[in-house]
């Protein structure tokens, strides 16, 4: 029987067998109970990963998600941790390693917005966004990379934003944090490449999440005029991109910023 050329090409890249390579691997996903993070937790669990994730406020949501992971035949651990708290992050990482043995994948997804024009932006609105969206990634990378270095292996995906590439009116704090995340990604990738640790960043545009929905219908319709493809990404599409960068198919990529934004940054 003649083999499909497209299928052959995907097998060469490693995509055809992607599900097998995730079996029993351990992923730590921040901001795991909502939006992109929740879909990443479920997507990785479907592909065989054991998954740990943190949440800030809703233990009910975290427990329900863990039950979904268990129903998929995998294992889950969850922690109430603010990623801006370095000591709490350290303790979480230690617990994950204690329970699961090691951490193969880190997905830095936790993020918040406190939108305002600069002249009206309160200092706490600036500080909170920087602390969670940028310093939080520093805390996670610092403690997880130390574990990965010992194993001489690991993948890190930082969830960025097109706001960090283009800048966004009313988001000086968020844009600064996400631009900083790009610099962190590139610098860290250089530091750990010799230890076979890959670090990449996904700069998402509008994704169908609660955060996007909070804009309101009129504001969202206006914002989508800036998107050449004319729509938001689904959370499933976002999760698939993250899984790809964690996979062996992306093993020769590091320090890269991939814009998944419907063409906003063209």
C-alpha positions in Angstrom: 0.0 0.0 0.0 1.3 3.4 -0.9 2.3 5.5 2.2 0.9 9.0 2.6 3.8 11.4 2.1 2.4 13.9 4.6 2.2 11.2 7.2 5.8 10.1 6.5 7.1 13.7 6.9 5.3 14.1 10.3 6.8 10.8 11.4 10.3 12.0 10.5 9.7 15.1 12.6 8.5 13.0 15.5 5.0 14.4 15.4 3.4 11.1 14.5 4.7 9.4 17.7 4.3 12.5 19.9 1.9 10.8 22.3 4.3 8.1 23.3 7.2 10.4 24.1 5.1 12.1 26.9 4.2 8.9 28.7 5.0 9.2 32.4 6.9 12.5 31.9 6.3 15.1 34.6 5.0 18.6 33.7 4.7 21.6 36.1 2.1 24.1 34.7 1.6 27.5 36.5 -1.9 29.1 36.4 -3.3 25.7 35.7 -7.0 26.0 36.6 -8.1 28.6 34.1 -7.8 29.5 30.4 -4.7 28.3 28.5 -3.2 26.7 31.6 -6.2 24.5 32.2 -6.2 23.3 28.6 -2.5 22.6 28.8 -2.9 20.5 31.9 -5.6 18.4 30.2 -3.8 18.2 26.9 -0.6 16.9 28.5 -2.5 14.4 30.7 -4.2 13.1 27.5 -0.8 12.4 26.1 0.4 10.5 29.2 2.0 13.2 31.3 1.8 13.4 35.1 0.9 17.0 35.8 1.4 19.3 38.7 -0.1 22.8 38.7 -0.7 25.7 41.0 -3.7 27.9 41.6 -4.3 31.2 43.5 -7.8 31.1 44.9 -10.2 28.3 43.9 -9.4 25.0 45.5 -12.7 23.7 44.1 -11.6 24.4 40.5 -8.2 22.8 41.3 -9.7 19.7 42.8 -12.2 19.3 39.9 -9.3 19.6 37.4 -7.3 17.0 39.2 -10.2 14.7 39.0 -10.4 15.2 35.3 -6.7 14.3 35.0 -7.3 11.2 37.0 -10.2 10.2 34.8 -7.8 10.5 31.8 -5.7 7.8 33.4 -2.9 10.1 34.7 -1.8 11.7 38.0 -2.1 15.2 39.2 -0.9 17.3 42.1 -2.0 20.8 42.8 -0.8 23.6 45.1 -2.2 26.9 46.3 0.8 29.1 45.5 1.3 32.7 44.4 4.2 32.5 41.9 5.4 36.0 43.1 6.3 34.3 46.4 9.8 32.8 45.8 9.8 30.6 49.0 6.4 29.2 48.2 7.6 28.4 44.7 10.7 26.7 46.0 8.6 24.5 48.4 6.2 23.6 45.5 9.0 22.5 43.3 10.5 20.4 46.1 7.1 18.7 46.7 6.7 17.9 43.0 10.1 16.4 42.8 9.4 14.4 46.0 6.2 13.1 44.6 7.1 12.5 41.0 10.9 12.1 41.0 11.8 14.9 38.6 10.4 17.7 36.4 10.8 17.2 32.6 8.6 20.1 31.5 7.9 23.6 32.9 5.1 25.7 31.4 5.2 29.3 32.8 1.6 30.3 32.1 0.4 32.2 35.3 -0.4 35.8 34.5 -2.6 38.7 35.4 -3.7 42.0 34.0 -4.3 45.3 35.7 -4.9 47.5 32.7 -4.8 51.3 32.9 -3.3 54.2 31.0 0.1 55.0 32.4 -0.9 58.4 33.9 -3.7 56.7 35.8 -1.8 53.5 36.7 -1.3 53.0 40.4 2.1 51.8 41.6 0.5 48.6 43.0 -1.0 47.9 39.5 2.4 48.1 38.0 4.1 46.1 40.8 1.6 43.3 40.9 1.7 42.6 37.2 5.5 42.7 37.1 5.7 40.5 40.3 3.4 37.8 38.9 4.1 37.9 35.1 7.9 38.3 35.2 9.3 37.8 38.7 7.1 34.7 39.0 8.8 33.2 36.0 12.2 34.0 37.5 11.2 32.1 40.6 10.0 29.1 38.7 12.9 28.9 36.3 15.5 29.4 39.1 14.2 26.4 41.1 13.2 24.1 38.3 16.3 24.7 36.2 18.5 23.6 39.2 16.7 20.3 39.0 16.9 20.0 35.3 20.6 20.7 35.2 21.3 17.7 37.4 19.4 15.5 34.9 20.9 17.3 31.9 17.6 17.5 30.3 14.4 19.6 30.2 12.0 21.8 28.3 10.7 25.2 29.4 7.9 27.1 27.6 7.2 30.7 28.7 3.7 31.9 27.8 4.2 35.4 26.5 2.0 37.8 24.5 2.0 39.8 21.4 1.8 42.8 23.8 5.4 42.2 24.7 6.3 42.3 21.0 4.2 45.2 19.8 3.3 47.0 23.0 -0.4 47.7 23.8 -2.1 50.9 24.8 -3.4 50.7 28.4 -1.0 47.8 29.2 2.3 49.4 30.0 2.8 47.1 32.9 1.7 43.9 31.1 3.7 44.8 27.9 6.8 45.5 30.0 6.5 42.2 31.8 6.0 40.2 28.6 8.8 42.1 26.8 11.0 41.2 29.8 9.9 37.6 29.5 11.3 37.6 26.0 14.7 38.8 27.2 14.6 36.2 30.1 13.8 33.4 27.6 16.8 34.3 25.3 19.3 34.8 28.1 18.3 31.6 30.0 18.4 29.6 26.7 22.0 30.6 26.3 22.8 29.7 29.9 21.4 26.2 29.8 21.7 25.0 26.3 24.9 23.0 27.1 22.8 21.1 29.6 20.3 20.0 27.0 17.6 22.3 28.3 15.5 24.1 25.8 13.8 27.4 26.6 11.3 29.0 24.2 8.5 31.6 24.4 5.1 31.7 22.7 3.8 35.2 22.1 0.0 34.7 21.9 -2.5 37.1 20.5 -6.1 36.9 21.5 -7.1 33.5 22.9 -10.6 32.4 23.9 -10.3 32.6 27.6 -11.9 34.4 30.5 -9.3 37.1 30.3 -10.2 37.9 26.7 -13.9 37.7 27.5 -13.5 40.3 30.1 -12.9 42.9 27.4 -16.6 42.9 26.5 -18.2 42.3 23.1 -17.7 45.8 21.6 -14.0 46.1 22.7 -13.3 42.6 21.6 -14.8 43.2 18.1 -12.7 46.3 17.8 -9.6 44.5 18.9 -10.1 41.7 16.4 -10.0 44.3 13.5 -6.2 44.2 14.2 -6.0 40.5 13.6 -5.5 39.6 9.9 -7.1 36.2 10.4 -10.1 37.9 12.0 -10.6 35.6 15.0 -9.2 34.5 18.3 -7.2 31.3 18.8 -8.9 28.5 20.8 -7.4 27.4 24.0 -6.9 24.0 22.3 -4.8 25.6 19.6 -2.7 27.3 22.3 -2.2 24.1 24.2 -1.1 22.2 21.0 1.6 24.8 20.3 2.9 24.5 23.9 3.0 20.7 23.6 4.8 21.0 20.3 7.6 23.1 21.9 7.9 20.5 24.7 8.2 17.7 22.2 11.2 16.1 20.6 10.0 17.6 17.3 11.2 21.0 18.7 14.5 19.7 20.2 16.6 21.9 17.9 14.7 25.1 18.9 15.8 27.2 21.8 15.7 30.9 22.7 12.9 31.5 20.2 9.8 33.7 20.3 7.0 32.2 18.3 4.1 34.6 17.5 0.8 32.7 17.5 -1.3 35.8 17.0 -3.4 35.4 13.9 -0.9 37.8 12.1 -1.0 40.7 14.5 2.8 41.0 14.5 3.3 40.8 10.8 
